[in-house]
Structures are given as structure tokens and as C-alpha cells.
Amino acid sequence: MSMGGEATSKLMFNTARIDDISQITAKDWSHPVMLDFTFDEVLAAFDRQTTIVFVVTLLSFAIPVVLIFPPVSIRITEALAETHSKLGLPSGESNLPDHQEEIPENGTPRIRSLVVYPVKSCRGVELKRAKVVNSGLQYDRMYTFARLRDRPAGNEKEGAEPVWEFISQRHFASMSRLSVDIWCPDPTKTVGKLTEKGSDESFLVLRYPWKRPGLRGAVDWLGAKLGKGWHGVPEREVLLPVACPSEQEIEDRGYTFEPVKIWKDTVTALNLEKELPDELAGFLGVKERLGLFRMSPETRREVHRCAPTKEDAGYQPIVEFQDAYPIHLMNVASVRDVEKHLPSDAVESFDVRRFRANIIITGPPPYEEDTWKSFRLKQGEASSSTDCIYHVSCRTARCKLPNVNPDTAIRHPVEPDRYLRKHRNVDEGAPLHGCLGMMLTPIFPPADNLVALESWLEVGMEIDVTERGKHVYQKQ
């Protein structure tokens, strides 16, 4: 076909040009007819209605194929789902009360929700049932992000060695946008892409919203919609081990043990910064070198101050990357009382999640927990009971982290920090600090070894306060 002038196509048909197909006879089919069509005539044959039918037909075949076999690479969570199950409540479910729910303030104290935070200052995982170990709740604060400071905070000496310092939402509010999932082996599932020979290893998956710049970002957006539904957003996923890696794995992956500072403590922990995507520091707003540290079982921090002694507890209380004590308890009624006194611009999404507690309770009136010194747990509405005693070690002296809205990562300039410092300055050991919540240390039944130092918490358990008294906070 010539590309210049009037383009023509000579097509051989065993038919005749007729208007009524019913007029075709056997004779008509037996004599080939040479027909000449111009290219413009062919295009004209595709009128608007024909084009619509053609497009609809094409899409009707293409869309199911794309939905079943989306043209995007498999995600880490999709691969894990073949052999593991995600720990925690199903997506969209929560035991936490919403703002419309009235909660009792003169009833029996009971556990309303349980939350662990595998990576310090990132989003938590809400559980129905949680294991208690000698360092607190299992999976809690195993990891922390840190930045390498050229001059350590509080050290003005020239030539001071750079040091890794932990970071939190106090300075980097975007950490509230980092989600963490816990994936545990599921014996009912088969071998998958990440575990060719099966695996009894648990994993963390760190997720945050991210898409590449330019046209590749559009591909990421499309992949999120196809893979996770219309409300899906493109995310970056980072796979991390739950257990501390073996010596061989540390060598193979290029991890290093380095000192990291958390408050006034400096501990040696395993730096897994090689697993972090290059863009994560910018996403968080960290200008220094960014690291991710896993606490080593051999270097967990001992807890003293207001905690029971080794002789009283039967073991030496320890923590991983918790601020100070193994477990943090919060009363919903106390949080709501604070909320009543805040200005309207500070109460958007103001709820108990801002205080990042492990055990959230309902039942007692505001601040009654301030007087607790120890308690036991009864079965209540739970499916099990426990013999563990909880030593209420001290009040929680608050920092400015609760100023951050966990849903939006927007930090209020002063609240609730200002209100707490003014109206919850109730502990002579922490002057000028607002106090809200209580720190706990578990005391297990007598055991011959550390492996036996375990217990369980479950939503619905009732709290039986066994001792009350005065608290005086002890600074580090």
C-alpha cells in the first residue's frame, strides 16, 4: 500500500457488496469479487457506535486479566502470606473505645486493649492476647531508629566522637506514619516464595507510604489500586527479623554491633541500617545518617529506680528500647478528663493512642490508678487466667510526644504538654512534669529458670488492686 497520495487496499472477498445479507445465494459465494477500499473509507466504517462496542469488548477481556494477574511485582507481605499469618486484630478492627462510646467510671477495672510497638515510636500492633516476658510484652520495642550525631547532645567538647542517638516522634513526627506488622509462621500453610524449605522464623514488615518520582510513581499508584483496592496507596516495605540474627547472618548481611544512646543509657545493639531504603531518612526528615538498631538479648538494660529489686522480684527487671520500665498502663477515663480541658484546636483525634501504652483499661474514675501499688488479674471476660502480680512502679512523666496526632503526623505546638505540666504536676519526684499513666514491672510465680518467666494478658481480664499507696518518681 502506497503511503503517498490516495492510499488504496485491494481485498479479495468471496462475497458481493449488497445491502441485505438475506439476498446472498450460493452463486454469490462462488464468484470472487475484487473490491477497492480507500483507507479513509475503512476508517469511516468505524463509526462512533462501532468504536464504543470495540472498546467495551476489549476492556471486558482485559480488565479481568489485569485484576487476576496485575502487572506489578509481588510485595513482601504477599509473599509472607503464603507461609505466615499476621499477628493482631484484623485490619479496621479495634477494641479501643471511640469518642461516641460512653465508658464506665465507677466499675470494675478491666483490660480494654493491648498494644505492642515493635519499632520504638512507630505505629503499634493491637492484640487480643499478649505474652508477658521479663522485659515486658513480647515484641515490644525490639527496634529503635537512631541518627548519628557529630556532637552528642549535652557534650560540647570539641573532637567528641560521633554517637548514635535514638529518635522518636518528639522530633520527627512522621514516624507516626510508619506501620509495623508482625508475621508469625502458620503451620497450616505451605511453602512459599520467601521460605522455599519452610520456616519457623517470625518477621517484621515496616511499611510507609511512598511512590517513585515521575512516570514510575504513576505505575506505583496503579499497582496499589490493582493490588489493594481503590483506597490502596503505594507503599515501601522493609523486611526485618524478629529474632536477633545469628553470627553467620550478621556477617553475611554486613550488620554491625555499635553503641547507641537512649536517654542516659548507652547500650551495644545490632545496627541493621543496610536494610533501610535510601529515601527513608528524607521521608522522616532526618538529615543525619539513619540507623536501625535491634536490641541484643545479652545487652538488655537493667531497670532499677522505682522497680522492685532483684531479690523482691525474683529476677533482675530489664527492658529493651522502652523508655524506662517494662510495661506502660493507661486509663481511658484519665485521658478523657484531660481532653475535656483542652482547647478545641487540640482535641482532633485526641485519644489514648497518643500516649503509646501497652495496657489500656476502662472502669475506674480518672486518675484512680495514681494510687495503685500492685494488682493481680482475674479471668473476668477473658478465656484464661494468670498468677502473675504487677508491681505498679511509678507514674509516667510525660514528654511532648503526645502533642503529635498519630493519624496525621501533625504536631500541636503546645498541647497537651502545657495542660499536663500545669494541672498534672502531681509527683514531687518529677516537678514541672505532667504525669499521666503508670509504669509496671511483672512479678512472676517462683521459677527455676528464666524460660519460665512468662505469663499472659488478655482483653477482658479484671484488675484486682492488692495494694495502694504513695508514689514518688525517681529520675534517671
N, C-alpha and C positions, 0 to 999 in steps of 0.2 A: 504494500500500500504506500503510495507516494505521500510524503509529508508536506509537499508544496502544492498550491492551487487547491482545487476541489478534490478532496480525498474520497475515493470510492472503494467499496468492497464488493467483490463478486462472489456470491454464496450460492452453492448448489443445493436445492431442496427437491425432494420427491413429493411435491405438493403444488398447489396453484394458489395464486393470490385471489382469494374470494372473501366475501364479506360474511357469508353464512356457512359455518362449518358443516351444517347438515346437508349442504349441496355436494360434498365430496363423494365421489364414486370410485370404484376400483380402477376405472380408466384414468381418473385424475392422478392416482398414486403411481400409475405405471409409466408416466411420461415425465422425466425430469424437466424442470423449468429453471432457466438461468435468470436470477433476479439481481438487479443492481440497486444497492442502497448507498446513499451518501452517509458519511459519518454524522452529519447533522441530523439526518433522518433517524439514525439509530438512537441518538440522544433524545430526540423528540419523542420517541416511542416510550421512553421512561418518563411519563408524566408524574405529577406530584403524587397521585394516589398509588401508582406502581412503586415509586421510590419509598413511600412510607411502608408499604407491605413488605418490600425487600428488607428494609432496615429492621422492622419488627421481627421478621423471620430470622434474620441474622442474630439479633440480640437474644431471641428466645433460645437459641442453641448456645450462644457464647456465655451468657450470664451464669447458667448452672455449672458450666465447666469451670469458670473462674472462681465461683463460690466453693466448689468442691476441691479444686486444685489451685488455690490462689498463687499468683506469680511472685511470691515473696519467700525469702529464706526462713527456715524454721527457727523459732525462738527457743531460748534456753528453757523457759517454762513449759513449752510444748513438748520438748524432748524429755524433760524430767517427769512430766505427767504420765509417760508410758511405764515408768517403774516406781514412781514415788507418789505420795499424796501430800497435799498442802495442809499444814497444821493450822488450827484455828477455826473460828466461825466462818461459815460461808460468806462470800462477798455480798455486801449490802445488809448483813445481819449484825446486830449488836445487842448486848444486854444492858448497855448504858441507858439511863432514862433520858428522854428528850425533854425539851423545855415545857412541853404541854403536860407532861405527866406529873401528877401530884405524888409526892413521896411522903411516907410516914416519918414523923419526927419524935414520936414517943413510943415507938415499937421496939421489937427485939432487933438488935444489930445483926445484920447478916451480910454475907458477901454477895454483892450485886454483879461485879465484873472482875475479871483477872486479865492483866495485860503484861506482856514482856516486851522488852526493847532490845533486840539482838545487837543493833548498832547504836551506840550512845547518841542521843539527840535526834535520831531519825524516827520515822513512824513506828508505832508498836504493832504487835500481833495480839488480838484479843482471843482469849481462850475460855473454854468452859471448865477445864480441869488443868491444873498445873502441878508439876513435880517441884517439891522444895528440896534443895540440897544445901550443903553447908555454906555455900556462897550466895544463897538467895534462891530465886526461882530459876529453874533450868532455862537456858537460852538467854538469860537477861544480861545485857551489857557485856557481851563477849568481845565486841569490837569497839574501837573508837577511831574517828578520824583525828588527824593531827597535822599541824603545819610546822615547818622547820623555821624557827625564829633565829635570825642572825644574832640578835641580842636578847637573851631570855628576859621575860618580864620580871622587873624588880632587880635586875642585875645591870648596873650601869658601867661596870668596869670595862675598859677598852680591851679588846682582844679576847673577850669571853667567847667560849666555844658555842657554836650554834646548838640548839636543843629542840627536840620535838616537843610541842605542847598540844594537848588535846584541844579540840574546838567543839563548840556547841551552838545552839540557836541564840544564845546571848549575843553573839557577834555575827553569826551567819544564819539569818532567819530561813534561807532557802533550804536548809537541812530538813525542815518540816515537810518538804516535798519529796523526800527520798523514802520510798516504801521498801519494806523488807518482808520477804516471805520465807517461811521455814518449810523445807521439803524433807519428809521422812520416808524411808523405804516402805513399800507396800507389798507384802508377800503374795497378795492376790494378783499382782500384775506381772507381766512378762518382761523379758529382756528388751531394752530399748537402745536408742542411739547413743546416749551418754554412758551407758553401762552395758557394754557388749557381753560381759560374763555375769551380769547381775551385780548388785552392790548392796551392802548393808550400811553404806555411808549416808549421812544426812547432809543437806546443803542449805545455804542461804542464797537467796537471789535478791540482790539490791537493784531496785528499779527507779528510774526517774524520767520525766518527760523530756524527749529530745528528738529533733529531726535534723538531718544534714542540710546545709545551705543549698539554695538554688533548686534546680530540677530534681536532684536526688531527694530533697526534702519533700517534694510532691509525691515521689514514689513511696517514701516512708509514710506519708499521710494516707495514701491509698492502701498501702499494706495494712495499716492499723484498722482502717474501716473494714477491709475484707476479712481480716483475721479475728477482730474482737467486736465487730458490730459497729453500728453507726456512731455510737458515743465513744468508741475507742480512740485513743490518742497514741501517736508514735512514742515509743519508749526505748531507752537503752537499758540493757540488763547485764549485770555483773554476777558471775557465779563464784561463791566463796564456800570453803569447807566449814562445817560446824566444829568438828574435832580439830585439835591442833595438828598440823601436818607432821609426818614422820621426818626423820633426819634426811632420808633419801629424797623425799618430796621437796623438802626445803632446799636441798642442793640443786635438784633438777629445775625447780621453778625460779631459783635465784632470789629467794626470800632472805632476809637478814634479821638477826636479833639486835635491837637497838634500844637505848634508854628513851623513855617517853615520860613527860611530866603531866600529872593530873593533880590539880590543886597543888598542895605542898609535897605530895609524894612523887618520887621518880622510880619507875619500875622498868625492868627489861622485858620487852614484849616483841613479838614477831611482826615485822613490817611486810605487808603484802601489797605495797604500792604498785608493784609491777602489774597487778590485776586491774588497776584503775584506768579508765579511758582518759585520753589526753584532755578532753573538753570538760571533765567533771570539775576541776578546780575553778574554771571560769563560770560554770553553772552555779557553783556555790558562792562565788565572789571571793575566793581565796587567791591572793596574789603570790603567796609564798609556795614553796614546794609542798605538795599534799601527800600525806601518807595514810595508810590504813593499818591499824595495829590489832593483832589478836593476842589477848592475854594468855600467857603460858601457865599451865597448871602449877608449875614449880615456882612461879613468881607472883602469885596472887597476894594482894595486900592484906595484912593483918588489921583487924578492927579492934580498937581499944576505946579510949574515952568513955562514953556512956554505955557501951556494950557490956554484957556480962563477961567476967574473966574466964580464962580457960578452965579454971577449977570449977567455977559455978556452972558453966555451960556444958562441961564435959568434952569440949573440943575448943580449938582456937578459932573464933569467928573470923571469917575472911570475906573479901569481896573481889570482884574483877574490876570493871570500869564504872561501878556505881560511885556516886559522889562520896558516900561515907559509910553507909550501913547496908546490910544485905537486902532488906525489903522496905518498901515505902507504902504506907496506908493513907487513904484519903476518904473523908466523909462527904458525901454529896451535899448534905444539908449545910455543912460549913461553907462549901463553895457557893451555894445559892445565897447564903446570907451575905457573903462578900459581893456577889453580883447585884444585890438589891441596892447597894450603896455606891455603885459606880456610875459615872456619867453615861448618858445614852450612847455616846460615840465609842465607848469602850466595851460594850457588852455584846457586840455582834459575835455570834458563835462562842460566847463565853461559857465554857463548861469545864467539867472535871479533867478533860483530856489535857488541858494546858499545864496541869501540874504533874503529869507523867508518873502517876502512881502505879504500883503493881496490883494492890488490892483496893478496890473501890467498894465502899459499904453504904448501905442505907439503913434507916431505923432510928438511930439516936438523934437527939437535937443537935444544933450547931455547936461545935467545939467541945462536946462532951468527951471526945477522945483525948483531949488535953490531959485528963486526969488518969487515964489508964496506965497501969504499970505492967500488967501481964494479963493474958487471956488464953483460954482454950477454945477449941472449936467443936461444936456439936453437929451431928449429921444434918438436922433440920430438913430442908427440902432437897438436899444432895443425895447422891446414891451411895455415899461411903462416909466413913468417919475417920478420925485421926487422933493419935495420942500426943501429938506434938504440942508444946507450950510455946507461946510467942512472948518474948520479952520486949516490952514497949520501951525502947532505949532512950528516945528523946524526941522533942519536937523537930520539925523540918524548918530550918531557917531558909527563907526563900531568897532567890536571886531574881534577876529581871527576865529570865526566860519566859515566865507565864505572860509577859506582855505580847508575845508572838501569837497571832491567830494561826492555829495548826492547819486550817483549811486553805488559807490564802497566803501564808508566809509574810503577812504584813504585821509589822511591829508597832504597837501603840507607843507613843513617846513616853508616857508616864504610868499608865495603869495596866494591871492592878498594883504594881510595885509601890506607888505612892500611898494608896489606901492601906496596904498591908503594913508598911513601915509606920504609919501614923496610928492605926487602930488595932493592929495585931502585934504591937511591940510588947509582948506579954511574958517574955522569958528573960530573966535577969542575966542569964549567961550569954544572950545574944542581943545586947542593946542596939537599938536603931535598926534592927532587922525585923521584918514581918515574918511571923511564923504561921504556917498552915500545913497540917498533915503530921503524921507520926512515923518515926523510923523504928523498924522491928528487927530483932535477931531471933532466929528459931532455936529452940532448945529441944533436942530430940530425946526420945527414951534412951536409957543406957544401952550402949552398944560396944562390941569388942573391936570394931574396925570402922574406918571412915565410910566404907561402902554402905554400911547400914544406916548412915546418917541421911536418911531420906524420909519424906512424908509427902502428903498430897493436900492440895487445896481444891475446892470445887465450889462453883457458883451455887448459892442456896444454903451453904453452911451457916449455922448460927454462932455468934460470938458470945462466949460466957466470960465476962470480965472477972478475974480472980483476985486482982489487987489494984488499988487506986493509990495515988499519992502525987507528990510534987515533982516537977521536972526542972532541972537546971542544965541548960545546954553547955557543953564543953567544946571550946574551939580547938581546931587542929593545931 
